[in-house]
Amino acid sequence: MYDNFDRRINYLRISVTDRCNLRCVYCMPEDGVKMLQHSEVLSFEEITEITRVAVSLGVNKVRITGGEPLVRKGIVNLVEMVAAIPGIDDLSMTTNGILLAKYATQLKEAGLNRVNVSLDTLDGAKYKLLTRGGELIEVLMGIQAAKEVGFKPLKINCVVRDSSEERDAKLVAEYCKQNGLEVRFIHQMNLTEGHFSVVEGGSGGDCSNCNRLRLTANGKLMPCLFSELEYDVRLLGAEKAIRMALDNKPACGSMNLTGEFYNIGG
């Protein structure tokens, strides 16, 4: 699939839940958010069918996100269902790692190819503050489990405020070097103000080469994270929603006054 700016669109990011077991300060307000009702959230069968249609149109790369995807009940079953779709060359997941030690083996056996784990600091006290209660040791155990079952490449997503030269970022980079991990530095973004930049070590934020569409947990297909455009797959059907998202994908993101990272998937 190609959009109107001759960019090949072959990447679908799927948010399977708006729920998360952390409350990171840059992602979610301290007092929480109004969660989707169960009936609003796409079923595994719906997600699989939408993905199947997307693959038939040219998608070959799929990433499962959240919220935190590992809090979705039965997530391993979904991975297995999506992995069984012919034509997917790369099936990955972004996770905060808290539950990864529990699920790493099952995810690998279900057909997941690789994972990205969020890790912004190696200071346990600071991690607890940033995530409003998270335990760093659980993430480190999750990363170790992912290594042991053979997820490769194993990537670390590190959010930085200003620069990858910040102390915490440099310590994370050293940890990755020592453990054979790839690190990606993601500068803090602001949807409502339109602040975003190219990911260091990755391709996100580079509008001229953007290759992705996003599916939210409640079935809205979004052509751009920094845009309020969305197409309801339940109302339009998967193929029509995909084609409309493709036809209306902007040349460059601007701002999004209605979406949030926790329900779009970042």
N, C-alpha and C positions, 0 to 999 in steps of 0.2 A: 504494500500500500504506500502511496505517496500523497502528501498533502499539497496544497496550492503553492507551496514554496519549495517544492521538489525535494522535501525531506522524506526519507524512507521511514515509515512508522511501523516498527516491528516489535514493540515492547509494550506489554500491558501490565500495569501495577494494580493489584487487587487488594483493597482494604476489606478484610473479612469481619472486622468488628470495630466499633468506636470505643470499646472498653480497654482499660489498661490497668495493670497492677502497680504502676508507679504514677507519680504526679509531678513530672519534671517541670521545673519552673518556667522553661521557655516554651513549653508545649501545652500546658493545661493550667487554668486558674486554680488558685489554692482552695477555693470553696467548691471545686468540682464543676461538672457540666450536666446538662440534661441529656440522659442517654436515650438512644433509640429504643422503641418498643420491639419486642421479639418479632412481631408480625411485619415490621418494617425492614428487617434485615434479610438479605438474600439468603435463600437456602443453599445447601451444598449443590443440589441438583441445578438450581438456577445459575450459580457461579460456574459450574462445569459446562453448562450449555452455552453460556455467553462466551466463555473461553474457547470452546470448540468453534464457535462461529468466527471469533477473532482470528484464530489460527487458520481457518479456511480462507480468510481474507489476506493473510500475510504475516500475522504475528508469529514469532518463533521464540520469543523471550518473555517469561512470565515471572513476576515477583509477588509474593504474598506478604502483605503488610497489615497494619492495624490503624489505630490503637496498637495493642500487643496481640499478635495473631495466636500466640500460644495459650491465651486465656479463652479462646473460642473452643467450646466443647466439641470434641470429635475432630479436632484440626488435623490429626494424622490421617483420618479417613478422607478428608478433603484433598490433602496432598496426594494421596494415592489415586483419587479420582482424576485430578488434573494431570498428574504424571502419566496417566494412561492415554492421554490424548495424543495421537500421532502428529508429529510436526513441531513439538516443543523441544528445542535444542538446549534451553537453559531454564531450569525451574529453581528459583531461589526464594529466600525469605529474609526479611529484616526483623530482628527481635531485640528486645532489651537484655536478653540472656538470663533473666531470673529463673525461668523454667526450662532452660535449654538442657541442663544436665539430666533432667527427667525424661525429656523427649528426643534427645539427639539420635539415639539408636533407632527408635521407631520412625523418625523422620527420614533417616537415611534409607532404611529398608522400604519405606513407602515410595521413594523415588525422588526425594529432594536432592538437588545437585550441590547446593552451597548455601551458606548463610552469611549475613552481615550482622554483626553484633554492635550495639551502641555502647560506647564507653568513653566518658568525657574526662575522667580523672582516676588516678590510682590511690587517692587519699580517701580512706573509708569514711571519715567524718564528713568530708566535703561531698562525697557521693550521696550520703544520706541526706544532706541539705539540698543538693541539686534535685534529687528525686523525691524529696519529702518522705523519706522513710526506707528507701531501698538499701539492701545489704550488698556491698561490693563483692564479698566472698562468693555469693551465689552466682554472680556474673562470671567471675574468674573460673569457678567450677564448671559453668556452662561452656565457656570457651575451651577449657581443657577437654571436656567430653566431646565437643565438636571436632577437635583435633584428632582425638582417639578413634572416632568412627570414620574419619577420612573425608570430611568436608574440605574441599580444596578448589579454588583458593578460599581461605577463611579471612574475611575482611572485617576491619574494625571501623565503625563510624564515630568520629570524635568531633563534637560540636565545639567550636571556639567562638569567643566573643569578638576578638579583633584579629588575631594572628595565630598561625601554627607555631610561632616562636614563644607563645605563652608557656609558662612553667608546666602546667598540667598537660598541655599538648605535647611538649617535648618528652615528658615522662612516659606518656602513652606511646609515642613513637619509638622510644627505646625499648619498651616492653614488647612491642610488636616485632622489632628487629630481633630481639633475643628469642622470641617464640615462633618465628617463621610466619608471621601474620602480615597482611597488607593493611595499611592505614589510609583512611580518607578523612580529610579535614573539611568539615562543613561549617561555613560561617553562619552565625545566627541570622535567621531570616525573619521578616515581618510581612505577613500577607497584606495587612491593611495599609501599610505604607509602601509596599512594593519593593522592599529591600531584599535582594538576593544576589548571589555571585556564583561563579563557577566553583564546583567542588574540587579541592586540591586532591589529586589522586583519583579522580573520577570524572564523569561527563555531565553530571547534573548541573543545572544552572546555565548551560551553554545553549541559548535559544536557537542559534543558527544551525546547530546539529541535533536538536531535540528529536527523539525517535519514539516518544511514549504517549500513551493514553492512560487515564486513571479511572478505575471503577470504584465507587464508594460502597460502603457496606449496605446502604439502602438502595443501591441500583442506579446511581447517577453516573453517567459516563462523562468524564471531564477531559477536554482536550489540552488543558493547561492548568497547572497548580495556581498560577498567579492570574487567574481569570475566573469570573463567576459563571461562565458558560457551562451548562450541563444538560445532558440528554437522558431522559428516563428510559431505561431498557424495558421496564415492565409496561410502559405505555406505548412505546414505539416499536418494541421488538429489538433484539440484539443487533441484527444487521443494519437496520435503519439508523439506530442510535450511533453505531460505530461510524457509519458513512457520514452522518451529520457532524459528528465530532471531528472527523477527518477534514471535511469540507470547511469547517469553521475554526480550525486550529489557528490561533493568531501567530504572526511572525515572531512576536516577542511577548512575554508576560508583562503585566502592568501591576495590577493589585487585585486583591480578593477581599471584599468586605463581608462576605457571608460564610466562607469556609474556615476551617481550622485544621491545623496539622494532625490533631488526634483523630479526626474523622475522614481525612483525605489520604493520609498515609505518607505525607512528606515527599 
